[in-house]
Amino acid sequence: MFALADACRQLEITPSTLLSQVDSVRYATTLGTLLSLIHI
């Protein structure tokens, strides 16, 4: 948890703001991976 708090302090955002964006990043990463596998 210390690393998360430190990262948020450096980015000047709250932990809840950072964590609310995690699902979007996870979805985009999964979608990108699936699309790259389809094109192989």
Protein Blocks (a to p, Z undefined) as FASTA:
>chain_A
ZZmmmmmmmnopafklmmmmmmmmmmmmmmmmmmmmmmZZ
